[in-house]
């Protein structure tokens, strides 16, 4: 048990301290047995070493957690951003497909969600980084409503993050504050179907007029 205590304590380095808990228990039991054997059992040094090593790693668990939480938060934020970009890409393609089927014209800005909802999965209207109960976390550039696709500059904003709800349309005044706080970016889809992560310094350079 003394040997197991030391081994489990050392393994705590690779298990974020989980095995160190067992190492601490085994070390205490072993030390008690050695002390109570009146010299018949040896290994008190190993048991004490196991207790010390296990205790050190147990004390380091909060430190590991403090170091790991920001990393996990950043990873979650990046995953949400990727998901958001995928959603906007699918919405933009659905609008382009709508145009192809309707004499090369985009839907009216007042009912764009209703116009394309049959061609997309419902979850694409929801941004994973948005904390809302709205049916849609994106808005359509109102300037594109009903326009001939061939007359629209491909770099014009088409879909952007917004808290205005279902069938929301408008311009930069409807843009939601950055939902991707760890990265400080906004996700924007353009008339050619491309999607970009835009930093605050680049928001003023977006093209809104076709």
C-alpha positions in Angstrom: 0.0 0.0 0.0 2.9 2.3 0.7 4.3 1.7 -2.8 0.8 2.1 -4.4 0.5 5.4 -2.5 3.7 6.7 -4.0 2.8 5.5 -7.5 -0.7 6.9 -7.4 0.7 10.2 -6.1 3.1 10.4 -9.0 0.3 9.5 -11.5 -1.6 12.5 -10.2 0.6 14.5 -12.5 -1.1 12.9 -15.5 -4.6 12.6 -14.1 -5.0 16.2 -12.8 -4.7 14.9 -9.2 -7.5 12.3 -9.4 -5.3 9.3 -8.6 -3.5 11.4 -5.9 -6.7 11.2 -3.8 -6.4 7.4 -3.6 -2.6 7.7 -3.1 -3.2 9.9 -0.1 -5.7 7.4 1.4 -3.4 4.4 0.8 -0.4 6.3 2.2 -2.2 7.2 5.4 -3.5 3.6 5.9 0.0 2.2 5.2 1.7 4.6 7.6 -0.8 3.7 10.4 -0.2 0.0 9.8 3.6 0.5 9.9 3.5 2.6 13.0 1.1 0.1 14.7 3.3 -3.0 13.8 5.9 -2.1 16.5 8.7 -2.5 14.0 7.5 -5.7 12.3 6.5 -3.8 9.1 8.7 -1.5 7.0 7.9 1.1 4.5 7.0 4.1 6.6 9.3 6.2 4.4 7.5 5.1 1.2 4.1 5.7 2.9 5.2 9.2 4.0 6.5 10.0 0.5 3.3 8.8 -1.0 1.3 11.1 1.4 3.4 14.1 0.6 3.4 13.6 -3.2 -0.3 12.9 -3.2 -1.0 15.9 -1.0 1.0 18.2 -3.3 -1.0 17.2 -6.3 -4.3 17.5 -4.5 -3.3 21.0 -3.5 -2.5 21.7 -7.2 -6.0 20.7 -8.4 -7.4 24.3 -7.9 -4.4 25.7 -9.8 -4.9 23.3 -12.7 -8.6 24.2 -12.7 -7.8 27.9 -12.8 -5.5 27.4 -15.7 -7.8 25.1 -17.6 -11.1 27.1 -17.3 -9.9 30.0 -19.6 -8.7 27.5 -22.2 -12.0 25.7 -22.1 -13.9 29.0 -22.4 -11.8 30.0 -25.4 -12.3 26.7 -27.1 -16.1 26.9 -26.5 -16.2 30.4 -27.9 -14.3 29.3 -31.1 -16.6 26.3 -31.5 -19.6 28.6 -31.3 -18.1 31.0 -33.8 -17.5 28.2 -36.3 -21.0 27.0 -35.8 -22.3 30.6 -36.3 -20.3 31.0 -39.5 -21.8 27.7 -40.8 -25.3 28.9 -40.0 -24.8 32.2 -41.8 -23.3 30.4 -44.8 -26.3 28.1 -45.0 -28.7 31.0 -44.7 -26.9 33.0 -47.4 -26.9 30.0 -49.8 -30.6 29.5 -49.1 -31.2 33.1 -50.1 -29.2 32.7 -53.3 -31.1 29.5 -54.1 -34.3 31.4 -53.5 -33.1 34.0 -56.0 -32.3 31.3 -58.6 -35.9 30.0 -58.3 -37.6 33.4 -58.4 -36.4 35.2 -61.5 -33.1 36.1 -59.9 -34.6 38.2 -57.2 -34.1 37.9 -53.4 -37.1 37.6 -51.1 -38.7 40.7 -49.6 -36.9 41.9 -46.5 -40.1 41.7 -44.5 -40.4 37.9 -44.8 -37.0 36.5 -45.7 -37.1 33.9 -42.9 -40.5 32.6 -44.0 -39.3 32.5 -47.6 -36.4 30.2 -47.0 -37.3 28.2 -43.9 -38.5 25.2 -45.9 -35.1 24.9 -47.5 -33.0 24.9 -44.3 -32.9 23.1 -41.0 -34.5 25.2 -38.1 -31.4 25.3 -36.0 -29.5 27.4 -38.6 -31.6 30.4 -37.5 -30.2 30.1 -33.9 -26.7 31.4 -33.1 -25.1 29.2 -30.5 -23.4 32.2 -28.9 -26.7 34.2 -28.5 -28.5 34.1 -25.2 -32.0 34.6 -26.5 -35.4 32.8 -26.8 -36.0 34.4 -30.3 -36.7 32.1 -33.2 -34.0 33.8 -35.2 -30.7 35.4 -34.1 -29.8 36.9 -37.5 -31.1 39.7 -39.7 -31.2 40.3 -43.4 -29.8 43.5 -45.1 -33.0 45.3 -45.9 -31.3 47.0 -48.9 -31.3 43.6 -50.7 -35.0 42.9 -50.3 -36.6 42.0 -53.6 -33.4 43.0 -55.5 -32.1 41.4 -58.7 -29.2 39.4 -57.6 -27.2 40.3 -60.7 -27.4 44.0 -59.6 -25.9 43.4 -56.2 -22.2 43.8 -55.5 -21.0 40.4 -54.2 -19.3 42.1 -51.3 -22.5 43.6 -49.9 -23.6 42.4 -46.4 -26.4 39.9 -46.6 -26.8 38.3 -43.2 -25.5 39.5 -39.9 -26.0 38.8 -36.2 -29.0 40.6 -34.6 -31.3 40.4 -31.6 -34.3 41.8 -33.6 -36.0 38.4 -34.0 -37.8 36.5 -36.8 -37.8 38.1 -40.3 -35.7 41.0 -38.9 -34.2 43.2 -41.6 -32.3 46.5 -41.6 -28.8 47.8 -41.6 -25.9 48.3 -39.2 -28.2 49.7 -36.5 -29.6 46.2 -36.0 -26.2 44.5 -35.5 -25.9 42.7 -32.2 -23.0 43.5 -29.9 -20.2 41.0 -30.3 -21.5 37.7 -29.0 -18.1 36.1 -29.4 -16.5 38.0 -26.5 -13.4 35.9 -26.2 -12.5 36.7 -29.8 -14.2 40.2 -30.1 -15.5 39.6 -33.6 -18.9 39.7 -35.4 -19.9 37.1 -38.0 -21.1 38.5 -41.3 -22.3 36.8 -44.5 -22.1 38.5 -47.9 -24.1 38.4 -51.1 -21.7 35.9 -52.7 -22.3 33.4 -49.9 -19.0 34.0 -48.2 -18.7 34.5 -44.5 -16.2 36.5 -42.5 -15.2 37.2 -38.9 -15.1 41.0 -38.6 -13.3 42.8 -35.8 -14.7 46.1 -34.4 -12.2 48.1 -36.4 -13.5 46.6 -39.7 -17.3 47.1 -39.1 -17.2 50.6 -40.6 -15.8 49.3 -43.8 -18.7 46.9 -44.5 -20.7 47.5 -47.6 -24.4 47.8 -47.0 -25.6 49.5 -50.2 -25.9 47.1 -53.2 
